[in-house]
Amino acid sequence: MKANNDIQKWKVLNEEDVSPSPWFPLLRHTVEIAEGQVIDDYYFSPLGDVVQVLALTPSHEVILVRQYKHGLGEILLELPGGMQQKGKSLIQSALNELEEEAGIKAHENQLISLGMIANNPTKTRQITYGYLLFNAEINSVQKFDVTENIEVLTMPAPQVLQYVKEGKIWVTDSMNFILKAALQYPEIFGL
């Protein structure tokens, strides 16, 4: 595949915060794109980064959370995680979310990076960072946010992979981190 060296970043001429609420930040950019064309109403959301943890028990069961997600109006099965917390590193946020949602306390040196995913780089400035935790144990108390009501489930890793194949786990970042972990650790996921 030949690289196209003519592709250039857009030039931001103006930025206006038009956020309807702190729950959903929204920016309006005036940008100059290729050949000097100006677009004065390019909207996108700088939602902030997200962390997720694929936690595996000593018997290689994946810890999942089941909760209502209002944007889709659905009860979904996914990996524990959430927004990067103000003043916290990505890893600190991942550890906090894991304890808050799943009741699992772990340490920074236990997390293994699964990389990062951009769900919609056209309309959001949000990256999801994934981590893997081996030998996870439910050893703490869940501490839900006001909008959370979470059920914690454990499931053998091969069954989790099957749930992805069948569309029972269909949240993008959870699916991708499960698949990435299965590629890196095929024996755990029955491949």
C-alpha positions, -999 to 999 in steps of 0.1 A, spaced: 0 0 0 14 34 -10 12 62 15 -5 94 4 18 122 15 -7 149 4 -29 143 34 -26 171 59 -41 180 93 -69 205 93 -61 240 107 -84 252 135 -93 288 129 -117 292 158 -131 271 187 -163 278 206 -176 258 235 -213 252 229 -217 225 255 -253 220 266 -242 206 300 -212 193 318 -225 158 310 -219 163 273 -191 187 262 -195 200 227 -172 222 206 -178 241 174 -148 245 152 -141 267 122 -115 247 103 -95 251 71 -92 219 52 -76 209 19 -70 236 -7 -80 264 17 -117 254 20 -133 267 53 -159 248 72 -174 270 100 -197 245 118 -177 213 125 -190 200 158 -174 173 179 -172 163 215 -141 162 237 -156 136 260 -124 126 277 -106 93 278 -119 60 291 -103 31 309 -114 -6 309 -99 -36 327 -102 -72 315 -98 -89 349 -92 -127 349 -96 -148 381 -70 -174 389 -93 -200 371 -93 -177 340 -129 -165 344 -135 -129 331 -151 -105 354 -179 -86 336 -204 -59 346 -240 -58 335 -256 -24 337 -281 0 320 -266 24 295 -290 53 288 -276 64 255 -288 31 239 -316 24 264 -302 -11 269 -288 -33 297 -254 -43 284 -226 -67 294 -191 -52 293 -158 -49 310 -155 -28 341 -143 7 334 -152 44 331 -139 79 324 -104 89 334 -109 106 367 -98 142 372 -63 145 386 -57 107 382 -35 89 357 -50 64 334 -38 35 355 -50 51 387 -84 56 371 -85 20 358 -77 7 393 -104 30 408 -130 20 383 -123 -17 388 -128 -13 426 -158 9 423 -177 -12 397 -165 -47 404 -152 -47 440 -117 -56 429 -87 -39 445 -54 -43 426 -21 -25 423 -5 -5 394 22 -31 388 -4 -58 382 -20 -41 351 -8 -51 316 -16 -27 288 -39 -40 260 -34 -7 240 -59 19 230 -90 22 209 -107 52 193 -144 45 190 -154 74 168 -125 97 159 -146 118 135 -170 131 161 -153 125 195 -120 131 210 -120 101 232 -96 72 235 -103 40 255 -72 25 272 -74 -12 280 -57 -32 307 -54 -68 316 -53 -81 352 -44 -117 361 -54 -134 394 -82 -109 401 -102 -115 432 -133 -97 444 -118 -83 476 -134 -49 482 -168 -32 482 -184 -17 451 -188 21 452 -213 31 426 -217 66 410 -252 80 414 -261 68 378 -248 33 383 -265 0 393 -242 -28 384 -243 -66 386 -209 -84 386 -207 -117 367 -178 -141 361 -176 -163 330 -150 -186 316 -128 -168 291 -138 -191 262 -175 -184 269 -168 -147 269 -152 -150 235 -182 -170 223 -205 -142 237 -185 -117 215 -190 -140 185 -227 -144 191 -233 -106 197 -242 -110 234 -212 -87 242 -214 -59 216 -200 -28 232 -171 -18 209 -143 -13 234 -152 -43 255 -153 -65 223 -120 -51 211 -101 -57 243 -115 -92 247 -104 -100 211 -70 -84 217 -65 -104 249 -76 -136 231 -50 -129 203 -23 -124 230 -33 -153 252 -50 -178 230 -46 -207 254 -67 -188 280 -95 -182 256 -96 -218 242 -80 -210 208 
